[in-house]
Amino acid sequence: MKIMVRKKEEGQITIYIAKKDLEEPIISADKEGLFGGVVTLANGMKFLLPEVPPGTKLPVTLEARKVEG
C-alpha cells in the first residue's frame, strides 16, 4: 500500500494513506529509526515500513505493508 510519511510543523510524524484519504500520527515504532520496522498509528493500524537510506528527508512516499494485530 502506498503511504506518505511526513512531519507536521509541530514536529509530529504522520502517515497519510491517499487510498483511504486518511492521515494519522505515529504513536509507536518498534525500531528507533522508524524505518525498517513496524509502526502503530493512533487509530490502531500497523504498517511495516521498508528500510530507507540514512538521511532521507520527509515527506517520503513508500510502499508499506499493513500488519494485522
Buried (B, 14 or more C-beta within 10 A) or exposed (E): EEBBBBEEEEEEBBBBBEEEEBBBEBEEBEEEEBBEBBBBBEEEBBBEBEEBEEEEEEEEEBEBEEEEE
